[in-house]
Amino acid sequence: MITIKSPREVEIMAAAGGIVAETLHLVARHTRPGISTEELDTIAEDFIRSHPGALPSFKGLYDFPKSLCTSINQEVVHGIPSPKRVLKEGDILSVDCGVSLEGLHADSAVTVPVGEVADDVRRLLEVTQAALEAGIAQAHVGNHVGDIGHAVQRVAEAAGCSVVRELVGHGIGTSFHEEPQVPNYGKPKRGPRLTRGMTIAIEPMINLGRPEIRTLEDKWTVVTRDGEWSAHFEHTVMVDEGGARILTLLPAGVRE
C-alpha cells in the first residue's frame, strides 16, 4: 500500500535526510587512499548517533551488520564495511546511508572517486548523477512511476551505459522499504500515479558494461557479472505539485 505523508511526517523525514546528507558529506571528506571502509562506517555511525534520537537505518535492517553500505568499483550495492577493505588510488566508492528519526526514515547515496580516476569512470559518475537529476525532475503530481524510470534510462543509455534491472528505488517512510517500487527504466505514463505527499527514494544504479548482476557469497554484496564498474546515486524526495522536494539535501550553512 502506498502511504501519503502528513506535513509533520515530511518535516521529520527532512530532518533525518539532513543528517543523512551531512553523514555522506563527512564520509566523502574522509574518503582517501589507505582508509578502510570499516573506518568510514565508524565515522558515519558516530556522527549519526551524535544527533538526539537519530539511528542508522541500515544497522540490523534484514540483519545487515553495519551502518553504511560501502561498495567498491564493480560492486553495485550492499558492500559490507570491513577493516580488510582498504581503498586505493583510482577506486570509486559508493556509499549508501539511511537515518531513522522519530520512527521515520530517509535514504541517500553517492559515489565518490578515491583520488584521481580514469576518464571513463569519471564520466560514469557524471552520467549517473545526471540520471538521478532527470528522474527527480519527473517526480511531480500527475506523472507516473514509469516517467521517473524512463527519464533515468534515457540519460544512462544515451551515454552508452546500462541500467541495473533487478534492483529498484522504493517508497520510504515509517518502513525503510515501502510501496511503490521505483525502477530505473520503464515507459512514460505507466505504473502508479504520483500524488502529493508520496515519499520515494530514487536511486539509479548504472554500469559501464552490461546490466547483469550477481550476489556474492556473503549474501549481501551485489556485483556486475562482467566485472565492469558501477555507480549509485540516490535521494529521498517528496512528490509535490510544482516538482519534487528533495529531503536529503545538506542543511543550510553546511559547506559543500
N, C-alpha and C positions, 0 to 999 in steps of 0.2 A: 504494500500500500504506500502511495506517495503521500507524504505529510507536508502540510503548509505551516511554516513557522510564524509565530507571532512576532511583532516588533521587538518585544523584550528578548525573545529567544535569539533573534538575529543579532541583537547587540551583544549578547553573551558570546555567540559564535564569533563575532568580530573581535571581541576581546581575546578569545582563545586564539583566533587567527593572527592577531598581532604578536602574541607570544611565539607562535609557530614561525612567523616571518623573522622575528628577532633571533630565534634559535638558528634558523638556516643561515642568516647573515653572519652570526657568530661562528658557526661551523665552517662556512666558506672562508672566513678570515683566517682560520686556523689550518685550513687545508694546504698542505705543502709536502714536498718530498721528505720522507723519513718519518712522518707521523702515521700511527696506526689507526684503523677505523675504530678500535676499542677506545682509544684516547678521545676521539671525536665524539663517540657515544657518551662518554663520561661528562665531557664538557656540556653536551646538549642536555642530558638528564639533570645535571646540577643546576643549569640555568632555568629549565622549565620548573623544577621544584622550588626555585627561589621565589616564585610568584605565588602568593597565598591562594590555596585551593586548586592550583594547576597541577595536572598529572600528565605524564607521557601516555598518549592513547595506545601506542603500539605495544608497550610492555605488558605481556600477558594476554594480548589480543590473539585469540586462537592459539595460545601458548607460545607466541613469539617471545624470545628471551630478552630483547633489547629495546631501547627507546627510539633508535633510528633504524631505518633500512639504509645500508650503505652498499652500493652496487658499483663495481669497478669494470670499466671498459666494455667487454662483451656481456656483462651481467645486466639484465634488463631492469629487474626489480627484486626486492626482498633479500638482498645480501645481508648476512648477519655480521655485525661488527665483531672483530676479533683482534687480539694482540698480534696475531700472526699475519694479518693483512696490513702490510706496510706500503704506503703509497710511494710511487716513484715518479720522477720527471717524465712528463708526456702522457701520464694516465688521465682519465676522466673519472670523476666520482659522482654518481647520482645519489642524492641524499633526500630521503622521504621522511617527513616528520608529521606527527599528529599530536594535538593537545586537547585534553578534556578539562572543561571548566564548568562547574555547576551542572554537571550531567550532560553537557553539550560538547560536540567535537568540531574541530577544524583540522584541515589536512592540506599540506602543500609539499612540493618537491622542486628541487633544482638540480642541474648537472653542472659541475664546476670543473674547469681544467686544473690539472696539477702542474704548475709551471707552464712551459711552452708545449703546445700540442701541434700535431700535424694539421695542415691546411684543411684536409677533408674532414677531420674531426671537429675543428672549429666551425666549419660550415654546418656540420650535423647539429651542433648546439644551437646555432643561429636559426636553422630551419625548424627545429623542434620548438623553440621559443616562439617563433612566428606562427607555427601551427596552433599553439596554445592560445595566442592572442586572437587568431582567426576564429577559433572555437568559442572563446568568450564573447566575441562580438555578435555571435548568433544566439546567445543565451538571454533572449528577451521575450516578454509576453507575446503570445501569438505564434511563435515559432514552435518547432518540434525538436525532440532529441536528435532526430536524423539530420537536422540542419547543422547542429554542432559537429557531429561526426563527419558530415560531408565537407565542411569547411576545413577541418583538420586534415582529412585525407587529401584534399585537393592541394593544399600547400606542400605536404610531405612528398606526394608522388610527383608533383611538378618539379621538385628539386632532385628527383631521382632516388629518393629514399623510400622505405617501405614502412607500413603501419602494422604494428603487432595487433593481431585479431583476437587472440584468446583472452586478453586482459583488457579491462574497460574501466572507465570512470564510474561514478556512483553517486546516488543520493547520500546525504550525510546529515546528522543532527543528534538526536538522543542515542541513536546507534551509529557506530562508525560507518557501517555499510547499510544503506537503505535503498529502497527503490527511488528512481528508476536506474537501471544500468545505462551508462553513457558511453557507447562505443566511439572509437576514434575513426570510424568510417561509416558510410551509410548514404542514404538518398534523402534529398530535401523533402520536408513535409511528411516524413514517416516517423513512427514511434509516438510516445506520449507527447501531448501538447504541453508547452511550458506555461506555467501560470505564476502570478506574483506570489512571492513568499516561498517558492521552491528553493531548496539549497542543494547544490550539487558540486561534486569535485570533478573538474575536467582535467584529464591527465594524459596527454599524448605520450606514447612510448614509440619512438621512431628509430629504425635501424638503418645503418649504412648499406647493409646487404639485404638478404631476403627476410620475410616477416616471420618465419617459423621459429618457435622457441621450444625449450625443454627445461625440466626442473632437475636440479642436481640431487645427489643422494641425501643431502641434508634436509630435503623435503621443503625447502624454502626458496633457495636461490634459483631464479629463473634466468637462463642464458639464451643467447641466439644459437640456433642449431649450426649455422655456418661459421660461427666464431667472429663475425663482424661486430663492430661496436654499436652500442645503443645509447640513446639519450632519453631523459624523462624530465618533463616539467609539468607542474600542477598548481592550480589554485582552487580554493573553495569559493564559490560565488553564490549570490542570491539573485534569482530571476526577478527583474523589475520591468516596469513599463518602458522606461527610456533606455534600457540596456541592463547589463549585469552589474551588480555591485560586488566587487572583489572583496572578500572578507579576510584574506590572508596577505594584506599589504603591510609593509613596515609602518609602524606608528609615526606620526608627525614628530619631528625632532631627532629621529634616529638617522644617522648619516649613512648614505649608501657606501 
